[in-house]
Amino acid sequence: MIGLLILSTCVSLAQNKTQTTSKTKTSKVTTKKSTQQLFKETYRNRNHRDEPLFQAFVTDPDPSGTNVRQIPNGVIMRILMPNEHSYMVTILEEWNGWFRIANRIEVIDTDEELYCDGEVPTMWIHGSLLGCTTRMDVQLLTEPSMSAPVSIRIGEDVVVTLEAIKGDWVKVKHTNSRNKSFSGWVKMDALCGNPVTLCS
């Protein structure tokens, strides 16, 4: 009888532990916020005048096109089709790897310019879909400071994708021929946002 009592107590404790663990897992899942929620809670416009910082071009290889969104991971405002043209955008600011761009999108191989219809407060593209080329041999630094250690040295006319902005520094990602990726900081003026020229 005592053995049965101990066994039922153990089973009861095990059930309680399982239920507690299950509740903890459920609460973790429900408390995880979406990109849109985080954006609405934490984003602060740091460029009210919409002053251009630098230019970049769309590098997205997806044949279904590149989504230009109203907010990060939000409503799609326009789809840029890569098989039709090359596109150049003007960067205004960055939030968590997403880049706010000016309404005017330049179509490289034509005289055409694209605009989103109506009053569009913001337009965003993820940095992994945007690139620049290096205008010269550059050192990617581990921090946005001239005194920071060097992450890697890369040559002129090398394509990098965008990750972050801090002041007049841009954090970029370079993937070499062995498919190994390196990230580091470089001055904005060392980058060219035109996929056809070196901006010289």
N, C-alpha and C positions, 0 to 999 in steps of 0.2 A: 504493500500500500504506500509506504514511504517512497519506494522506488518510482511508482507511478506519479506521485505528487511532484517529485523532483523533475521527472521527465516532462510533465505538463507545464511546470514552471519554466523549464528551459525552452520548450516550444513556444510558450507565451512570450518570453523575452526575445527569442529569435524573431517572432512575428512583429513585435514592437520595433525591433532594430530595423527589420526590412521595411516596415511602414515609414519609419523616420528617414531612412536612406532614400526611399522613393519620394517622400515629400521634399527632401533637400534637392534631389535631382530635378523635380518638377519646378521648384521655386527658382532654381538656377536657369532653367530654360525660359520660364516666363519673365524673369527680370532682364534677360539679354535684350538690349535695345537695338532697333534697326538703324541703318545709316541715316535714314530720314529723320528719325527721332533724335539721334545724337546731333545731327546738323541743326535742327530747330532749337535744341537746348544750348548748344555751345558756339554756334557760328556768330561772329561779329564782323561786320563789313569793315575791312581795314583800308579800303580804297574807295571812299565815297565819291570822289571825282572821276572815277574810272580812268585814271591815268595809265597809259600802256606801260608795262614793265619790259616785255620782250616778246618776240614772236616764236611760234613753234609750228610744226606741220604734223598732220595726222599720219600715224604709222600703222594704224590698225589693219591687219591683213584679212579680217573677217569679210568674206564676200557678201554677207548680208548687210554690211554697212556699219558705220560708226554712229552711235547714239549721242546726240547733243541733248542734255537734260536741263530741266528748269532748276532743279536742285540735285545734289549728289544722290544718285540712284533713284531719282524721282521721275516725273512725267517726261516723256520723250518729246522734244520740241521739233527736232529735225533729224533726218538720217542722211549721213554723208556716204555716198556710194563710192567705194574705192576703185571699182573698175571703170568708172566714168572720168574722174578727174583726180588731181592732187589738191589738197586744201591746206591753206595757211591761216592760222588764227593768232589773235593778239591776246596775250596773257595779262590778266588784271590782278589776280591774287590766287592763293592756294588754301585749301582746307583739307587736312587728313588725306593727302594724295590726290584730291580732286582739284581741278584748275578752272577758275572762273574766266570766261573768255568774253571779248567784246562781241556785240551783235553781228557786226560785219565779218563774214568769212570769205577770204579771198580764194578764188579758184585759180590755181597756178597757171595752167596751160591755156587759159582763155582770159578775156577782159571782163569776165563776169564776176559779180560779187553776190553772195547770198545773204539774205537777212531773214530772221524769223518774223513772222507776221504779228502785227498788233503790238501791244505794250508788253514787252518781255522784261521782267525785272532782272533776271539773271540767266546765264547759260553756263553749263558745266560739262567738262569732259574729264574722264579719269586720266591721270598722268601716264599710265602704262600704254595709253593709246596715242600719246603725243611725243614728238621727238625734236631734237635739234642736232646739228652737226657742229663739231668743234672747228673753230676758225683758225686754230693753231695747235701746236703741241701743248697739251695741258697736263697738270697734275691734279688728280682728284684727291681732295683732302678729307680727313676723317671728321673734321669739324669746320664750320663756316668761319675760319680764321686763317690768316696767312702764316701763323706760327704753328698750325696744327700739323700732325704727321701726314705723310703722303700715303693714300690708299693704293693708288696705281697711277702710272703715267700712260697717257694715250696720245696718239698722233693727231695730225690735222685731218679734217674731213671724215671724222668717225661719228657715226650716229649713236646718240644716247637718248634714253627715255627719261621722263621727268618724274620726280618723287616729292620734292618739297621746295619751298622758298623761305628764305630768312634774310631780310634786308636786301642787299644787292647780290646775294649768293643763291645759287640753285643747286639742290641735291639731285644728282642724276645717276642713272644706272647704265653701265656698259656691259654688254655680253660679248665675250671674245669668240674667236673661231672654234674654240674647244667647248663652247656652250657654258662657260663659267662666267658668272656675273659678279660685278664689283660695283659698289655704290660709293659716292663721294661728293664733296662740295666743290663748286667751281664758280667763278665770277660770271654774272650774266653776260658781260661784254665779250666773253670768250666763246659764246654760243651763237650760232646762226640758225634762224628759223625758216630759212628758205631752202627747200630740198633741191633746188636747181643750181644755186650759186653759193659762194662762201661768204656772202654779205660784205665783200671787200670793196 
